[in-house]
Every structure is written in C-alpha cells, then in structure tokens.
Amino acid sequence: MAETQDKFPLHTAAREGKVSVAETILKTEPKLAVREDDDGRLPIHWAASSNCIDIIILLTQIRSFDPDVQDGSGWTPLMISASLKDGEDLVNLLLQKGADVNLKNHNGQVSRRRFTILSSLRFGV
C-alpha cells in the first residue's frame, strides 16, 4: 500500500501540537503559514483550535502574520481561542499581537466571550 503524502503538513503539525515539526516546516517553507486547507483554514486556526500557544508564537514571527485572518466560516484565531475552556493565555497573546475583538464571522457573530475579553482589557482583570 502506498503511503499518502500530507497535502497540509503545517496544518497537521499545528492541529496535533507538534512544535518541532512546525518549526522545521516554517524554516524551509514559510509560505505554508498562509496556505488555506480544504476547510479554508490556515495553520493558525488549527493551532488555536488545539490551544497550542507555542505554535501560535512561531506563526506570529512570520512576516505575513495576520492576527485577524478569517477561516472559511469567518472565524479568527481570537474567536476560536475565546471559545476554548482554557484559552485565556492564547487570547491574551493574540490581543497583544493586535487581534480585533470586534470582528464578526460570516454569520454576524462575535466571540461568545467578547464581553469577558473587553472587560479584561478595560479593567485589567
């Protein structure tokens, strides 16, 4: 049986939290950081979904990094991170990198924890 090659190796590494694999891929093919997969997602969306802050940090160092990039459904990394049970550190990192809390997805929804994010910004909670 022939082994199939992964069409989206950086996406897979981000989804599975494989930091050293992601680092190697980014060193050799940094353009993969902005390549959409079949779901319209970039590696940053998968890293956010798996709450992998180390891979997000790697991706923030890419010249073309955009904290507000939307996936095929209009979700940003911040929206995804804010929906996670333990996503506070990732939310804080994305906010430090300039993520916009006011963006809406394609259905007109904002992050369900938008109020919490705004409150923590306003009151330093």
N, C-alpha and C positions, 0 to 999 in steps of 0.2 A: 504494500500500500504506500503510495507516495505521500510524503509529508507536505501539507499545505503551508505556504508562507503567509504570515500575518500581513494583511494589507495596511494595518494601522498599528505598528509596533509601539509607538509612543503612547497612543491611546490605551493600549493594553497595559503597558507599564504603569501609566497613571491610574487606571482603574484598579489594578492589583497592588498598588503601593510599592512598586519595585523601583526604589530611588536610584540605585546604582545603574540599573538598566536605562532608566530615563536620562540620567546624566550622560551616559555613553552615547545614546542616540542624539541628544542635543548637541554634543560636541562634534559629531560627524555630520548630522543633518538637521541644523537648527530650524530649517523651513518647515519641518514636520510639526512644529509647535502651533502653526496656524493652518494646518490641513484639517478640513472637515471630514468626519467619517460618514458612513451611510445614514446615521441618525442626525446629521447636521451638527454634531458636537465636535469641539476641539479637545485636546488633551486636558486643558484646564478645567473643562466641565466634568470630565471623568475624575480628575484629581479632587475636585470639590465634592463630588458625589461620594467618594470614598474617604473624605476627610483627611487627605494626605497633604498636610501642610508643607512637608519637605519638598514634594514635587511642585507645589504651587510656588514655593520660594525659587526653585530652579527656573520655572517658567517666567517669573517676574523679571528675571535677568536677561531675557531675550529682548532684543531691540524693539521688536514689533509687539511687545506685550500690551494688551488692552484689558484692563480690569472689568470693562463693561461689555465685552464681546458676548453676543447672544447666540444660543444654540438654535436648532431648527424650530423650537417652540417659543423662542424669545426669552428663555431663562438665562440669566447671567450667573457667573460663578458666585456672586454675592447672594442671589436669590436661592441658589442651591445650598450654599453653606448655611444660610439663615434657617433653612428648613430642617437641618440636621439637629439631632438631640444634643450632640456635643460639639457643635460647630463654632463656638464663640471665638476661639483663637483664630480660626480661619476667617471669620467675619472681620475681626479686628485687623488682621493682616491686609485683607482686601480693601478695607476702608483706608488704611494707611497708604495704600497704593493708588488711592483716588477713585475707588468704586462709587458709583452713584446710587444712593438709596431710593431715588425717585423713579427709576426706570420701571417700565411695565413690560410684562410678557405679551405675546400675541393675543391673549385673551383679555388684556387690560388689567391683569392682576399685578400687584406689587408683592414683595416678600411678605409672608404672613407674620413675620416678626419685625416688620418695618418699624412699628411703634417702639418696640424694645430697642432696636438699633438707634433710632432717633433719640430716644430717652437717654441711652448711654452716652451718645455724643453730646447732648445738651447738658446732662447733669454729671457726667464723668462716672457713671455707675459701673 
